[in-house]
Structure formats: C-alpha cells, structure tokens
C-alpha cells in the first residue's frame, strides 16, 4: 500500500527540517557554511509547509540570524580590542588609564611594562564572551529544536500533559 502524496510531502518537509537543525548544529565546525545551506532550505520551505513545520523553519531562520549577530558582535569587539592595542603600541606618551597591576587567584602581577588600557581589556572580554555565547547558541538552540521536532512537539511546547 502506498502513502498519499500529501503524507509523503509532509514527511519530506519534516526530514528537511530535521536536516536543517543538524546543519545548524554542526555549522560552528564548518565556518558557518552548513548554516547558510540550512537557512536557505528554511526560507524556501517555511511558507509552504504545514503550520507546525513552518514554526520550526522560522525558528531555524531565527537561530541563523541570532548566530550572525553574535559573530558580528565578536568581530566588532575584537577589532576594537586589536586597534586599541595597536594604537597603544604606537602611542609615545604613557596613557593615563593604564592598568598597572592585576590580581589573579591571589597573586599580584605587575603590568607596568605593558600598555593595556581598560578599553582593550573590555573589548577583548566582550569579544571572547560574545564568541562563547554564540558558540553555545549554535549548539544548544538547534539541538533543542531537533528534539522538539523529533518528539513531535510544537515550538514552545516544553512538556506533554
């Protein structure tokens, strides 16, 4: 006995949605190339899919754009830190806002020979933090969506009654 055409189409769309989550989940290991493929599939299918699958495709699109936002924040903060550090190297006069010592795990370190300004420290920390949060987002969000789709839950539904 064969399945009706509508059933085959819904099953194919569901499999593509599962594939999309998989592609998004591995995208941090492939420089985001697989995320571009996943978002292309999601954009192509989100209007024609069933309501439940359309929500998953829209979630995949949201995952992608939030990931792009984290990448942009990481790059901008990293560039600010890099240009700030280079500017400090090229600057002849000693800046007034130089960090001269830090304490790490109870040990004091003298940084008077280094020219690290608070701007460089904050920008480097923001870049590292945004990169870490972006990596976590690109691992956790697709995994959560994949689990919800694989267990036939609607987006936003956390548990069955």
C-alpha positions as CSV (number, residue, x, y, z in Angstrom):
1,X,0.0,0.0,0.0
2,X,1.4,3.4,-0.9
3,X,1.2,6.6,1.1
4,X,-0.9,9.6,-0.1
5,X,1.1,12.4,-1.8
6,X,0.4,14.9,1.0
7,X,1.7,12.5,3.5
8,X,4.9,12.0,1.6
9,X,5.4,15.7,1.2
10,X,4.9,16.3,4.9
11,X,7.3,13.6,5.7
12,X,9.9,15.0,3.3
13,X,9.4,18.5,4.8
14,X,9.9,17.1,8.3
15,X,13.1,15.3,7.2
16,X,14.3,18.6,5.7
17,X,13.6,20.4,8.9
18,X,15.5,17.7,10.9
19,X,18.4,18.1,8.4
20,X,18.2,21.9,8.9
21,X,18.7,21.5,12.6
22,X,21.6,19.1,12.0
23,X,23.2,21.5,9.6
24,X,22.8,24.4,12.0
25,X,24.3,22.3,14.9
26,X,27.5,21.5,13.0
27,X,27.9,24.9,11.5
28,X,30.4,26.1,14.0
29,X,32.8,23.3,12.9
30,X,32.4,24.2,9.2
31,X,32.8,28.1,9.4
32,X,29.0,28.6,9.0
33,X,28.7,27.1,5.5
34,X,26.2,24.5,6.6
35,X,24.2,27.2,8.4
36,X,23.8,29.0,5.1
37,X,22.5,25.8,3.5
38,X,20.1,25.3,6.4
39,X,18.7,28.8,6.3
40,X,18.3,28.5,2.6
41,X,16.2,25.4,3.0
42,X,14.2,27.1,5.8
43,X,13.5,30.2,3.7
44,X,12.4,28.1,0.8
45,X,10.0,25.9,2.7
46,X,8.6,28.0,5.6
47,X,5.7,29.5,3.7
48,X,4.5,26.2,2.0
49,X,5.0,23.9,5.0
50,X,2.3,22.9,7.5
51,X,1.8,25.3,10.4
52,X,3.9,23.1,12.8
53,X,6.7,22.7,10.4
54,X,6.6,26.3,9.4
55,X,7.3,27.2,13.1
56,X,10.3,25.0,13.0
57,X,11.6,26.6,9.8
58,X,11.1,30.1,11.3
59,X,13.0,29.0,14.4
60,X,15.8,27.8,12.2
61,X,15.9,31.2,10.5
62,X,15.9,32.9,13.9
63,X,18.8,30.6,15.0
64,X,20.8,31.7,12.0
65,X,20.3,35.4,12.4
66,X,21.0,35.4,16.1
67,X,24.2,33.5,15.3
68,X,25.1,36.1,12.7
69,X,24.5,38.8,15.4
70,X,26.9,37.0,17.8
71,X,29.5,36.8,15.0
72,X,29.2,40.5,14.2
73,X,29.5,41.4,17.9
74,X,32.5,39.2,18.3
75,X,34.2,40.7,15.2
76,X,33.4,44.3,16.1
77,X,34.6,43.9,19.7
78,X,37.7,42.0,18.5
79,X,38.6,44.8,16.1
80,X,38.1,47.4,18.8
81,X,40.5,45.5,21.0
82,X,43.0,44.9,18.2
83,X,43.0,48.5,17.1
84,X,43.2,49.7,20.7
85,X,46.2,47.5,21.4
86,X,48.0,48.6,18.2
87,X,47.2,52.2,19.0
88,X,48.7,51.8,22.4
89,X,51.8,50.3,20.9
90,X,52.2,53.3,18.5
91,X,51.4,56.0,21.1
92,X,54.5,57.6,22.5
93,X,53.2,59.1,25.7
94,X,52.1,57.0,28.6
95,X,48.3,56.9,28.7
96,X,46.6,57.9,31.9
97,X,44.2,55.0,32.1
98,X,46.7,52.2,32.0
99,X,46.2,49.1,34.1
100,X,49.4,48.7,36.1
101,X,48.7,45.6,38.1
102,X,46.2,42.7,38.3
103,X,45.4,40.1,40.9
104,X,44.7,36.6,39.6
105,X,43.9,33.8,42.2
106,X,45.5,35.9,44.9
107,X,48.8,36.5,43.0
108,X,49.6,40.1,42.0
109,X,51.1,40.7,38.6
110,X,52.9,43.9,37.6
111,X,51.9,45.2,34.2
112,X,53.7,48.5,34.3
113,X,55.8,47.5,31.3
114,X,52.7,46.6,29.3
115,X,50.3,49.2,27.8
116,X,46.9,47.5,28.2
117,X,44.1,50.1,28.6
118,X,40.7,49.3,30.0
119,X,39.2,49.7,26.5
120,X,41.4,46.9,25.2
121,X,40.6,44.6,28.2
122,X,36.8,45.3,28.0
123,X,36.7,44.9,24.2
124,X,38.7,41.7,24.3
125,X,36.5,40.3,27.1
126,X,33.3,41.3,25.1
127,X,34.7,39.6,22.0
128,X,35.5,36.4,23.9
129,X,32.2,36.4,25.7
130,X,30.2,37.0,22.5
131,X,32.1,34.3,20.8
132,X,31.5,31.8,23.6
133,X,27.8,32.7,23.8
134,X,27.4,32.5,20.0
135,X,29.0,29.0,20.0
136,X,26.8,27.8,22.8
137,X,23.7,29.3,21.0
138,X,24.6,27.5,17.7
139,X,25.0,24.2,19.6
140,X,22.1,24.3,22.1
141,X,19.3,26.0,20.1
142,X,19.4,23.6,17.1
143,X,19.6,20.7,19.5
144,X,16.5,21.9,21.3
145,X,14.6,22.4,18.0
146,X,15.7,19.0,16.8
147,X,14.5,17.3,19.9
148,X,11.2,19.1,19.8
149,X,10.6,18.1,16.1
150,X,11.8,14.6,16.6
151,X,9.4,14.1,19.5
152,X,6.6,15.7,17.6
153,X,6.3,18.7,19.9
154,X,5.3,22.1,18.7
155,X,7.7,25.0,19.0
156,X,7.3,26.5,22.5
157,X,5.8,23.3,24.0
158,X,8.1,22.0,26.7
159,X,6.2,19.0,28.1
160,X,3.2,16.9,27.4
161,X,0.3,16.9,29.9
